[in-house]
Amino acid sequence: MPLQVELVSADSRVWSGEATFVVARTVDGDLGVLPGHAPLLAVLAAGEIKISPASGSDVVATVDGGFLSVEHDRVTVVSDSAALAGSTAR
C-alpha cells in the first residue's frame, strides 16, 4: 500500500498524491518514510523534501521549516513557505 502524501504551505496545497518513499530533513537529521512507518511528528529544518511518487519522476520541494506528521500511511508536511523545485516560493 503506498503512502498518501500532502504537502501544504500557509496559503495553498503544493503537492498531494500517492508515493512509495518520502525523505525530509528534520532538526534531528534526515528522515526516510516508507509505507508501514510508525506514527511520528517531526519538526522540519529548512531544506528539501523528496517525494517518490507511485508513478512518475521524483518530486522535490523546498520548505522553510515546519512539521511532518506520519500516521496510518498518511504523510502530511506543513510549512509556512513551500515550493516545488523550479517554481516560485509560496
Residue pairs with C-beta under 8 A, 6 or more apart in sequence:
1 35
1 73
2 18
2 19
2 20
2 35
2 54
2 73
3 18
3 19
3 20
3 21
3 22
3 33
3 34
3 35
3 73
3 74
3 75
4 16
4 17
4 18
4 73
4 74
4 75
5 15
5 16
5 17
5 18
5 19
5 22
5 51
5 74
5 75
5 76
5 77
6 13
6 15
6 16
6 74
6 75
6 76
6 77
7 13
7 14
7 15
7 16
7 49
7 51
7 61
7 63
7 77
7 79
7 82
8 14
8 76
8 77
8 78
8 79
8 82
9 79
9 80
9 81
9 82
9 83
9 90
10 79
10 80
10 81
10 90
11 90
12 90
14 61
14 82
14 83
14 84
14 90
15 51
15 59
15 61
15 84
17 53
17 54
18 53
18 54
19 51
19 52
19 53
19 54
19 75
20 34
20 35
20 52
20 53
20 54
21 32
21 33
21 34
21 51
21 52
22 32
22 33
22 49
22 50
22 51
22 52
22 75
22 77
23 30
23 31
23 32
23 33
23 49
23 50
24 30
24 31
24 33
24 42
24 44
24 47
24 49
24 50
24 68
24 77
25 31
25 44
25 45
25 46
25 47
25 48
25 49
26 42
26 43
26 44
26 45
26 68
27 42
27 43
27 44
27 45
28 42
31 40
31 42
31 68
33 40
33 68
33 70
33 75
35 73
36 73
37 70
37 73
38 70
39 70
39 71
39 72
40 68
40 69
40 70
40 71
41 67
41 68
41 69
41 70
42 67
42 68
42 69
43 65
43 66
43 67
44 63
44 65
44 66
44 67
44 68
44 77
44 79
45 65
46 63
46 64
46 65
47 62
47 63
48 60
48 61
48 62
48 63
48 85
49 60
49 61
49 62
49 63
49 77
49 82
50 58
50 59
50 60
51 58
51 59
51 60
51 61
52 58
52 59
53 59
59 84
60 84
60 85
61 82
61 83
61 84
61 85
62 82
62 83
62 85
62 89
63 77
63 79
63 81
63 82
64 79
64 80
64 81
64 82
64 89
65 79
65 80
66 77
66 78
66 79
66 80
66 82
67 77
67 78
67 79
68 75
68 76
68 77
68 78
69 75
69 76
69 77
69 78
81 89
81 90
82 89
82 90
83 89
83 90
